Amino acid sequence: MKPNVAELALPVLAGALLGVLHFGGLLWTVGRLTNTRHPLLVAMASSIIRCVLLAAALLWLSGFNFWRILALLVGVGVGRLLVIRYSLRSLRSGKGKTDEPGRQ
């Protein structure tokens, strides 16, 4: 039985928060890879930790209900778009400058 839209609003918001945390963590990790001695290890550990935490949170919050899982995943997509928008805005405002001369 399909739930109504009001029942899915909270899972979408929760999914958006999870998406912001997941993809924000990715953005944070990528920003620090040049300052570490073992960038591959850091990237792999970050990826595994973020994916396991995201999957566990999705399954726990959904209660294994198909419609809630779908709503949570839609929210994760929204969170991804929010992080992309934030990172592009940071680059345009000059906060994302590189160390190379003549490049921003």
All heavy atoms as an XYZ file, in Angstrom:
790
protein
N       0.834     -1.180      0.000
C       0.000      0.000      0.000
C       0.883      1.249      0.000
O       1.809      1.357      0.795
C      -0.882     -0.031      1.249
C      -1.994      0.943      1.185
S      -3.274      0.499      2.351
C      -2.930      1.650      3.626
N       0.586      2.177     -0.907
C       1.388      3.390     -1.015
C       1.043      4.372      0.100
O      -0.120      4.636      0.349
C       1.160      4.055     -2.367
C       1.834      3.326     -3.488
C       1.812      3.962     -4.852
C       1.136      5.247     -5.036
N       1.163      5.734     -6.413
N       2.047      4.942      0.763
C       1.779      5.961      1.778
C       1.487      7.300      1.118
O       1.811      7.526     -0.049
C       3.078      6.013      2.567
C       4.114      5.571      1.604
C       3.441      4.602      0.675
N       0.888      8.220      1.875
C       0.633      9.547      1.310
C       1.902     10.404      1.408
O       2.889     10.033      2.046
C      -0.569     10.211      1.990
C      -0.345     10.433      3.466
O       0.778     10.530      3.920
N      -1.430     10.504      4.215
N       1.850     11.564      0.792
C       3.026     12.441      0.704
C       3.469     12.911      2.082
O       4.672     13.003      2.354
C       2.715     13.642     -0.216
C       3.864     14.630     -0.230
C       2.427     13.150     -1.624
N       2.545     13.179      2.978
C       2.904     13.669      4.305
C       3.738     12.645      5.082
O       4.637     13.015      5.834
C       1.647     14.019      5.083
N       3.472     11.366      4.884
C       4.236     10.324      5.564
C       5.661     10.211      5.036
O       6.528      9.687      5.729
C       3.542      8.969      5.405
C       2.235      8.854      6.130
C       1.537      7.540      5.842
O       2.031      6.763      4.989
O       0.494      7.303      6.464
N       5.900     10.697      3.841
C       7.230     10.595      3.237
C       8.062     11.871      3.386
O       9.237     11.877      3.037
C       7.106     10.214      1.769
C       6.475      8.854      1.497
C       6.383      8.604     -0.003
C       7.238      7.748      2.174
N       7.453     12.937      3.890
C       8.183     14.200      4.020
C       9.348     14.076      4.998
O      10.460     14.542      4.720
C       7.238     15.312      4.451
N       9.118     13.462      6.138
C      10.181     13.317      7.128
C      11.324     12.430      6.625
O      12.499     12.795      6.796
C       9.609     12.795      8.447
C      10.526     12.889      9.653
C      10.990     14.312      9.889
C       9.805     12.361     10.881
N      11.033     11.292      6.000
C      12.152     10.514      5.436
C      12.946     11.264      4.367
O      14.167     11.108      4.278
C      11.469      9.281      4.839
C      10.230      9.120      5.623
C       9.790     10.522      5.957
N      12.291     12.091      3.573
C      13.017     12.876      2.572
C      13.956     13.865      3.277
O      15.117     14.020      2.891
C      12.056     13.600      1.610
C      12.803     14.599      0.744
C      11.323     12.599      0.730
N      13.471     14.522      4.320
C      14.320     15.463      5.068
C      15.482     14.734      5.748
O      16.614     15.219      5.735
C      13.494     16.220      6.095
C      12.522     17.249      5.543
C      11.663     17.836      6.659
C      13.264     18.354      4.816
N      15.192     13.576      6.333
C      16.255     12.790      6.968
C      17.274     12.342      5.926
O      18.488     12.380      6.173
C      15.652     11.583      7.684
N      16.803     11.937      4.767
C      17.703     11.544      3.691
C      18.558     12.708      3.216
O      19.745     12.539      2.912
N      17.972     13.897      3.162
C      18.740     15.081      2.759
C      19.855     15.357      3.768
O      20.986     15.674      3.380
C      17.823     16.286      2.615
N      19.542     15.213      5.044
C      20.572     15.403      6.066
C      21.672     14.351      5.923
O      22.864     14.671      5.991
C      19.958     15.335      7.459
C      20.930     15.460      8.626
C      21.643     16.798      8.596
C      20.208     15.257      9.938
N      21.282     13.105      5.709
C      22.277     12.048      5.494
C      23.115     12.324      4.248
O      24.332     12.106      4.246
C      21.594     10.690      5.358
C      20.967     10.107      6.619
C      20.178      8.854      6.285
C      22.027      9.817      7.666
N      22.483     12.806      3.182
C      23.211     13.130      1.960
C      24.213     14.256      2.163
O      25.341     14.193      1.670
N      23.801     15.285      2.910
C      24.716     16.395      3.196
C      25.901     15.887      4.012
O      27.052     16.257      3.746
C      23.980     17.543      3.916
C      24.952     18.537      4.524
C      23.030     18.248      2.958
N      25.628     15.038      4.998
C      26.728     14.490      5.802
C      27.649     13.606      4.968
O      28.883     13.711      5.066
C      26.169     13.705      6.984
C      25.460     14.517      8.060
C      24.814     13.598      9.088
C      26.414     15.484      8.730
N      27.070     12.746      4.140
C      27.872     11.830      3.320
C      28.718     12.591      2.301
O      29.945     12.412      2.241
C      26.950     10.834      2.612
C      27.665      9.865      1.738
N      28.305      8.752      2.243
C      27.860      9.837      0.404
C      28.854      8.086      1.248
N      28.587      8.720      0.117
N      28.076     13.427      1.504
C      28.814     14.125      0.448
C      29.633     15.290      0.991
O      30.660     15.653      0.410
C      27.860     14.567     -0.665
C      27.303     13.394     -1.416
C      26.005     12.970     -1.206
C      28.082     12.687     -2.304
C      25.493     11.873     -1.871
C      27.590     11.581     -2.978
C      26.290     11.174     -2.765
N      29.203     15.870      2.110
C      30.032     16.870      2.774
C      31.307     16.243      3.309
O      32.382     16.842      3.254
N      31.191     15.010      3.821
C      32.375     14.280      4.260
C      33.309     13.983      3.103
O      34.530     14.035      3.245
N      32.734     13.667      1.950
C      33.553     13.451      0.753
C      34.286     14.733      0.372
O      35.490     14.712      0.095
C      32.673     12.979     -0.404
C      33.342     12.859     -1.770
C      34.472     11.840     -1.737
C      32.316     12.493     -2.822
N      33.586     15.838      0.375
C      34.192     17.122      0.036
C      35.311     17.459      1.018
O      36.393     17.910      0.620
C      33.115     18.213      0.037
C      33.518     19.601     -0.412
C      33.949     19.584     -1.862
C      32.355     20.561     -0.212
N      35.064     17.221      2.297
C      36.060     17.486      3.326
C      37.294     16.604      3.122
O      38.430     17.063      3.224
C      35.439     17.253      4.703
C      36.335     17.578      5.841
C      36.562     18.805      6.386
C      37.138     16.652      6.582
N      37.449     18.693      7.422
C      37.825     17.381      7.562
C      37.331     15.278      6.511
C      38.685     16.789      8.460
C      38.195     14.684      7.407
C      38.864     15.439      8.375
N      37.068     15.330      2.838
C      38.174     14.389      2.630
C      39.014     14.785      1.422
O      40.247     14.817      1.493
C      37.635     12.958      2.431
O      36.906     12.578      3.592
C      38.766     11.976      2.193
N      38.363     15.082      0.312
C      39.092     15.452     -0.906
C      39.922     16.715     -0.680
O      41.054     16.818     -1.165
C      38.110     15.632     -2.089
C      38.788     16.281     -3.279
C      37.512     14.295     -2.473
N      39.397     17.635      0.103
C      40.139     18.862      0.394
C      41.394     18.630      1.211
O      42.297     19.464      1.217
N      41.470     17.527      1.921
C      42.615     17.254      2.770
C      43.578     16.210      2.210
O      44.588     15.907      2.836
C      42.141     16.805      4.150
C      41.924     17.994      5.047
C      40.550     17.977      5.646
N      40.252     19.222      6.337
C      39.599     20.235      5.810
N      39.223     20.175      4.553
N      39.321     21.308      6.488
N      43.295     15.669      1.061
C      44.147     14.606      0.508
C      45.557     15.084      0.169
O      46.503     14.306      0.241
C      43.501     13.983     -0.728
C      42.308     13.081     -0.460
C      41.746     12.542     -1.771
C      42.662     11.944      0.474
N      45.709     16.325     -0.205
C      47.044     16.823     -0.562
C      47.910     17.050      0.671
O      49.118     17.188      0.538
C      46.950     18.137     -1.356
O      46.253     19.104     -0.578
C      46.228     17.915     -2.674
N      47.317     17.094      1.856
C      48.075     17.368      3.076
C      48.367     16.116      3.898
O      48.754     16.225      5.043
C      47.312     18.363      3.956
C      47.093     19.681      3.264
O      47.889     20.088      2.438
N      46.008     20.336      3.595
N      48.162     14.951      3.336
C      48.379     13.715      4.083
C      49.483     12.889      3.447
O      49.748     13.006      2.252
C      47.070     12.895      4.177
O      47.298     11.757      4.990
C      46.576     12.477      2.822
N      50.113     12.060      4.266
C      51.202     11.228      3.759
C      50.685     10.024      2.987
O      51.386      9.479      2.150
C      52.065     10.748      4.922
C      52.863     11.865      5.554
C      53.660     11.383      6.722
N      54.630     10.374      6.292
C      55.415      9.722      7.119
N      55.351      9.944      8.409
N      56.268      8.841      6.659
N      49.467      9.587      3.279
C      48.904      8.395      2.647
C      47.516      8.708      2.078
O      46.501      8.289      2.635
C      48.810      7.254      3.655
C      50.109      6.934      4.314
N      51.119      6.281      3.640
C      50.576      7.180      5.560
C      52.156      6.135      4.458
N      51.847      6.679      5.626
N      47.460      9.447      0.966
C      46.160      9.866      0.441
C      45.260      8.710      0.020
O      44.049      8.769      0.211
C      46.510     10.763     -0.750
C      47.924     10.458     -1.075
C      48.570      9.957      0.164
N      45.827      7.639     -0.521
C      45.002      6.502     -0.935
C      44.337      5.849      0.272
O      43.147      5.530      0.244
C      45.837      5.480     -1.703
C      45.079      4.248     -2.199
C      43.975      4.650     -3.165
C      46.028      3.270     -2.848
N      45.088      5.659      1.337
C      44.554      5.065      2.552
C      43.454      5.942      3.154
O      42.400      5.439      3.563
C      45.674      4.847      3.568
C      45.279      4.204      4.890
C      44.773      2.789      4.646
C      46.468      4.192      5.834
N      43.679      7.240      3.185
C      42.683      8.176      3.720
C      41.418      8.149      2.874
O      40.303      8.092      3.396
C      43.262      9.607      3.807
C      42.185     10.624      4.125
C      44.380      9.662      4.837
N      41.579      8.162      1.551
C      40.414      8.158      0.662
C      39.624      6.860      0.796
O      38.387      6.881      0.855
C      40.862      8.353     -0.789
N      40.315      5.724      0.855
C      39.628      4.441      0.987
C      38.924      4.315      2.333
O      37.773      3.878      2.400
C      40.620      3.295      0.787
C      41.057      3.117     -0.648
S      42.309      1.834     -0.880
C      41.522      0.426     -0.172
N      39.594      4.703      3.398
C      38.989      4.630      4.734
C      37.768      5.539      4.819
O      36.718      5.135      5.347
C      40.020      5.007      5.796
N      37.896      6.735      4.288
C      36.774      7.671      4.300
C      35.586      7.111      3.527
O      34.442      7.179      3.981
C      37.201      9.012      3.703
O      36.086      9.845      3.502
N      35.865      6.550      2.358
C      34.799      5.999      1.532
C      34.084      4.847      2.230
O      32.849      4.790      2.263
C      35.380      5.527      0.196
O      34.382      4.958     -0.590
N      34.849      3.939      2.801
C      34.251      2.789      3.482
C      33.432      3.237      4.681
O      32.283      2.804      4.862
C      35.347      1.779      3.892
C      35.927      1.119      2.641
C      34.806      0.737      4.857
C      37.183      0.324      2.885
N      33.981      4.117      5.492
C      33.268      4.593      6.682
C      31.986      5.322      6.293
O      30.916      5.063      6.856
C      34.188      5.500      7.536
C      35.292      4.656      8.164
C      33.392      6.236      8.605
C      36.415      5.464      8.778
N      32.078      6.234      5.314
C      30.891      6.994      4.910
C      29.814      6.088      4.326
O      28.624      6.231      4.645
C      31.266      8.083      3.898
C      31.962      9.262      4.512
C      32.314     10.370      3.514
N      33.193      9.902      2.447
C      32.803      9.601      1.216
N      31.562      9.764      0.856
N      33.671      9.164      0.316
N      30.211      5.116      3.496
C      29.226      4.215      2.870
C      28.567      3.292      3.881
O      27.352      3.071      3.837
C      29.875      3.415      1.748
S      30.248      4.414      0.298
N      29.349      2.745      4.803
C      28.782      1.870      5.829
C      27.818      2.653      6.719
O      26.713      2.173      7.019
C      29.907      1.194      6.655
C      29.359      0.557      7.920
C      30.636      0.174      5.806
N      28.218      3.838      7.146
C      27.334      4.646      7.993
C      26.064      5.052      7.256
O      24.965      5.019      7.834
C      28.073      5.883      8.510
C      29.167      5.621      9.540
C      29.891      6.907      9.894
C      28.606      4.959     10.787
N      26.198      5.420      5.989
C      25.016      5.798      5.207
C      24.074      4.613      5.036
O      22.858      4.741      5.257
C      25.428      6.353      3.841
C      24.285      6.764      2.910
C      23.488      7.905      3.509
C      24.819      7.135      1.546
N      24.604      3.461      4.677
C      23.764      2.277      4.485
C      23.076      1.875      5.786
O      21.873      1.554      5.801
C      24.594      1.118      3.949
N      23.807      1.899      6.888
C      23.221      1.534      8.177
C      22.120      2.511      8.568
O      21.045      2.101      9.029
C      24.306      1.499      9.250
N      22.362      3.794      8.375
C      21.348      4.800      8.713
C      20.116      4.657      7.828
O      18.976      4.768      8.315
C      21.939      6.204      8.584
N      20.318      4.412      6.541
C      19.183      4.244      5.630
C      18.329      3.043      6.027
O      17.095      3.128      6.071
C      19.662      4.095      4.188
C      20.217      5.341      3.517
C      20.802      4.987      2.159
C      19.168      6.407      3.385
N      18.972      1.930      6.315
C      18.222      0.732      6.695
C      17.529      0.908      8.039
O      16.386      0.499      8.221
C      19.138     -0.484      6.711
C      19.616     -0.940      5.339
C      20.631     -2.064      5.469
C      18.443     -1.373      4.471
N      18.204      1.528      8.981
C      17.609      1.745     10.296
C      16.413      2.695     10.224
O      15.363      2.420     10.796
C      18.668      2.274     11.259
C      18.148      2.497     12.640
C      17.732      1.548     13.511
C      17.993      3.753     13.287
N      17.323      2.145     14.679
C      17.476      3.494     14.566
C      18.255      5.076     12.912
C      17.201      4.503     15.471
C      17.987      6.075     13.820
C      17.460      5.801     15.081
N      16.586      3.808      9.514
C      15.495      4.787      9.419
C      14.321      4.281      8.584
O      13.179      4.684      8.803
C      16.013      6.106      8.832
C      16.935      6.916      9.738
C      17.534      8.085      8.974
C      16.187      7.407     10.967
N      14.593      3.419      7.630
C      13.525      2.953      6.744
C      12.680      1.864      7.376
O      11.528      1.667      6.977
C      14.111      2.417      5.442
O      14.757      1.179      5.669
N      13.241      1.139      8.320
C      12.524      0.001      8.866
C      12.258     -1.053      7.806
O      11.294     -1.800      7.899
N      13.110     -1.081      6.775
C      13.001     -2.015      5.652
C      11.688     -1.847      4.875
O      11.202     -2.780      4.266
C      13.186     -3.462      6.116
C      14.547     -3.716      6.683
C      14.773     -3.613      8.037
C      15.603     -4.027      5.843
C      16.035     -3.839      8.565
C      16.864     -4.255      6.363
C      17.081     -4.153      7.729
N      11.133     -0.625      4.902
C       9.924     -0.310      4.150
C      10.343      0.276      2.809
O      11.091      1.263      2.763
C       9.069      0.691      4.933
C       7.832      1.120      4.191
O       7.927      1.830      3.206
N       6.682      0.678      4.675
N       9.855     -0.290      1.708
C      10.264      0.127      0.368
C      10.048      1.618      0.137
O      10.924      2.313     -0.380
C       9.509     -0.683     -0.696
C       9.749     -0.184     -2.087
C      10.931     -0.467     -2.735
C       8.796      0.588     -2.740
C      11.167      0.007     -4.016
C       9.021      1.067     -4.022
C      10.211      0.774     -4.663
N       8.888      2.142      0.492
C       8.572      3.537      0.208
C       9.425      4.486      1.034
O       9.834      5.545      0.562
C       7.092      3.812      0.408
C       6.271      3.050     -0.582
C       5.514      1.945     -0.341
C       6.189      3.308     -1.992
N       4.956      1.499     -1.512
C       5.346      2.321     -2.542
C       6.738      4.264     -2.835
C       5.039      2.263     -3.893
C       6.435      4.212     -4.174
C       5.599      3.228     -4.702
N       9.719      4.109      2.274
C      10.591      4.951      3.097
C      12.028      4.921      2.570
O      12.711      5.943      2.582
C      10.531      4.517      4.553
C       9.347      5.150      5.252
C       9.457      4.953      6.733
N       8.415      3.999      7.095
C       8.458      3.170      8.099
N       9.508      3.139      8.885
N       7.473      2.349      8.340
N      12.488      3.753      2.128
C      13.832      3.674      1.536
C      13.904      4.571      0.301
O      14.864      5.325      0.117
C      14.202      2.223      1.164
C      14.445      1.392      2.407
C      15.435      2.180      0.267
C      14.684     -0.074      2.139
N      12.874      4.520     -0.520
C      12.832      5.352     -1.715
C      12.848      6.838     -1.356
O      13.592      7.626     -1.950
C      11.595      5.006     -2.542
C      11.538      5.533     -3.961
C      12.710      5.029     -4.777
C      10.227      5.130     -4.605
N      12.055      7.220     -0.352
C      12.013      8.623      0.083
C      13.361      9.052      0.661
O      13.844     10.168      0.394
C      10.905      8.822      1.115
N      13.986      8.182      1.431
C      15.310      8.495      1.980
C      16.337      8.679      0.870
O      17.168      9.598      0.924
C      15.759      7.387      2.938
C      15.079      7.369      4.300
C      15.255      6.014      4.956
C      15.621      8.472      5.189
N      16.290      7.830     -0.143
C      17.232      7.951     -1.259
C      17.007      9.224     -2.062
O      17.962      9.849     -2.530
C      17.153      6.716     -2.149
C      17.719      5.439     -1.539
C      17.461      4.248     -2.452
C      19.192      5.582     -1.252
N      15.744      9.620     -2.217
C      15.454     10.906     -2.871
C      16.078     12.028     -2.046
O      16.696     12.957     -2.580
C      13.932     11.107     -3.052
C      13.610     12.537     -3.419
C      13.398     10.142     -4.095
N      15.936     11.937     -0.730
C      16.540     12.938      0.150
C      18.053     12.962      0.048
O      18.669     14.036      0.066
N      18.679     11.793     -0.072
C      20.141     11.745     -0.238
C      20.538     12.469     -1.529
O      21.529     13.205     -1.554
C      20.651     10.283     -0.235
C      22.106     10.209     -0.658
C      20.475      9.659      1.141
N      19.753     12.290     -2.576
C      20.016     13.014     -3.827
C      19.895     14.514     -3.652
O      20.704     15.282     -4.187
N      18.917     14.943     -2.880
C      18.756     16.380     -2.586
C      19.965     16.881     -1.804
O      20.504     17.963     -2.088
C      17.443     16.642     -1.820
C      17.381     18.053     -1.292
C      16.236     16.338     -2.698
N      20.406     16.102     -0.819
C      21.591     16.482     -0.047
C      22.823     16.597     -0.921
O      23.643     17.493     -0.755
N      22.953     15.692     -1.876
C      24.072     15.741     -2.825
C      24.043     17.041     -3.617
O      25.063     17.708     -3.786
C      24.004     14.543     -3.760
C      25.055     14.530     -4.836
C      24.878     13.292     -5.721
N      25.767     13.328     -6.839
C      25.444     13.774     -8.061
N      24.218     14.187     -8.310
N      26.322     13.785     -9.031
N      22.857     17.400     -4.099
C      22.732     18.648     -4.853
C      23.063     19.864     -3.992
O      23.677     20.825     -4.473
C      21.322     18.780     -5.431
C      20.965     17.767     -6.527
C      19.497     17.913     -6.919
C      21.868     17.934     -7.726
N      22.683     19.832     -2.722
C      23.002     20.947     -1.825
C      24.505     21.086     -1.624
O      25.039     22.202     -1.623
C      22.302     20.749     -0.477
C      20.787     20.880     -0.474
C      20.218     20.485      0.881
C      20.369     22.291     -0.849
N      25.200     19.968     -1.467
C      26.662     20.019     -1.291
C      27.333     20.508     -2.571
O      28.266     21.321     -2.518
C      27.213     18.643     -0.855
C      28.734     18.617     -0.902
C      26.718     18.298      0.533
N      26.860     20.053     -3.713
C      27.417     20.527     -4.987
C      27.210     22.027     -5.121
O      28.134     22.763     -5.486
C      26.784     19.775     -6.176
C      27.263     18.332     -6.210
C      27.104     20.474     -7.496
C      26.518     17.464     -7.206
N      26.017     22.475     -4.796
C      25.724     23.914     -4.896
C      26.615     24.721     -3.959
O      27.150     25.767     -4.332
C      24.255     24.153     -4.593
C      23.821     25.543     -4.842
C      22.334     25.673     -4.697
N      21.955     27.004     -5.125
C      20.756     27.336     -5.443
N      19.790     26.452     -5.412
N      20.486     28.561     -5.804
N      26.797     24.232     -2.736
C      27.654     24.912     -1.769
C      29.097     24.968     -2.262
O      29.746     26.004     -2.183
C      27.595     24.196     -0.414
C      28.665     24.643      0.540
C      28.543     25.835      1.236
C      29.830     23.893      0.721
C      29.536     26.261      2.098
C      30.820     24.303      1.572
C      30.670     25.492      2.265
O      31.666     25.901      3.104
N      29.606     23.838     -2.784
C      30.999     23.811     -3.218
C      31.220     24.708     -4.435
O      32.248     25.375     -4.533
C      31.461     22.388     -3.505
O      30.733     21.822     -4.557
N      30.260     24.747     -5.347
C      30.399     25.638     -6.501
C      30.338     27.099     -6.078
O      31.080     27.934     -6.600
C      29.311     25.337     -7.535
C      29.455     24.024     -8.287
C      28.267     23.810     -9.210
C      30.755     23.988     -9.072
N      29.476     27.399     -5.130
C      29.393     28.775     -4.629
C      30.701     29.166     -3.945
O      31.171     30.295     -4.097
C      28.222     28.910     -3.657
C      27.993     30.349     -3.227
C      26.762     30.496     -2.397
N      25.599     30.276     -3.253
C      24.409     29.923     -2.803
N      24.213     29.728     -1.521
N      23.405     29.767     -3.623
N      31.314     28.247     -3.204
C      32.593     28.527     -2.548
C      33.686     28.785     -3.573
O      34.510     29.671     -3.393
C      33.005     27.348     -1.666
O      32.110     27.188     -0.616
N      33.692     27.999     -4.652
C      34.701     28.203     -5.692
C      34.530     29.549     -6.377
O      35.503     30.247     -6.655
C      34.623     27.088     -6.732
C      35.182     25.745     -6.308
C      34.878     24.703     -7.363
C      36.670     25.836     -6.069
N      33.289     29.920     -6.645
C      33.035     31.201     -7.322
C      33.390     32.388     -6.447
O      33.796     33.431     -6.942
C      31.573     31.284     -7.738
C      31.248     30.405     -8.904
C      29.849     30.649     -9.398
N      29.493     29.618    -10.366
C      28.387     28.920    -10.332
N      27.494     29.126     -9.394
N      28.158     28.004    -11.237
N      33.226     32.259     -5.132
C      33.502     33.386     -4.244
C      34.986     33.511     -3.911
O      35.384     34.446     -3.240
C      32.687     33.261     -2.960
O      33.156     32.171     -2.192
N      35.802     32.540     -4.355
C      37.235     32.623     -4.134
C      37.710     31.848     -2.924
O      38.890     31.858     -2.615
N      36.822     31.165     -2.215
C      37.245     30.391     -1.047
C      37.983     29.130     -1.459
O      38.709     28.556     -0.676
C      36.038     30.007     -0.197
C      35.383     31.176      0.452
C      34.186     30.713      1.258
C      33.418     31.898      1.786
N      32.171     31.503      2.442
N      37.815     28.696     -2.695
C      38.426     27.457     -3.157
C      39.656     27.700     -3.997
O      39.919     26.973     -4.938
N      40.448     28.723     -3.688
C      41.636     29.035     -4.474
C      42.669     27.941     -4.349
O      42.835     27.325     -3.315
C      42.250     30.355     -4.003
C      41.397     31.557     -4.310
C      42.087     32.813     -3.871
C      41.194     34.009     -4.158
N      41.793     35.242     -3.692
N      43.394     27.736     -5.431
C      44.473     26.754     -5.411
C      45.785     27.461     -5.108
O      45.872     28.688     -5.099
C      44.591     26.039     -6.775
O      44.946     26.997     -7.762
C      43.300     25.354     -7.132
N      46.831     26.679     -4.894
C      48.148     27.244     -4.612
C      48.896     27.620     -5.887
O      49.935     28.243     -5.822
C      49.002     26.239     -3.829
C      48.433     25.997     -2.435
O      47.765     26.905     -1.919
O      48.671     24.909     -1.889
N      48.377     27.202     -7.030
C      49.058     27.482     -8.285
C      48.836     28.946     -8.684
O      47.715     29.426     -8.649
C      48.530     26.570     -9.386
C      48.773     25.117     -9.119
C      48.177     24.255    -10.206
O      48.519     24.485    -11.380
O      47.365     23.384     -9.888
N      49.890     29.645     -9.067
C      49.726     31.040     -9.489
C      48.916     31.138    -10.793
O      49.069     30.322    -11.686
C      51.151     31.546     -9.711
C      52.035     30.352     -9.669
C      51.264     29.218     -9.097
N      48.038     32.085    -10.830
C      47.262     32.327    -12.027
C      46.027     31.453    -12.167
O      45.317     31.543    -13.142
N      45.774     30.582    -11.196
C      44.594     29.699    -11.276
C      43.749     29.892    -10.033
O      44.250     30.119     -8.950
C      45.022     28.235    -11.363
C      45.787     27.960    -12.627
C      45.984     26.513    -12.789
N      44.728     25.961    -13.287
C      44.461     24.687    -13.352
N      45.341     23.825    -12.926
N      43.317     24.238    -13.823
N      42.440     29.759    -10.227
C      41.518     29.839     -9.091
C      40.566     28.712     -9.130
O      40.251     28.129    -10.075
C      40.744     31.144     -9.115
C      41.595     32.317     -8.736
C      40.729     33.549     -8.489
O      39.546     33.462     -8.253
N      41.343     34.685     -8.554
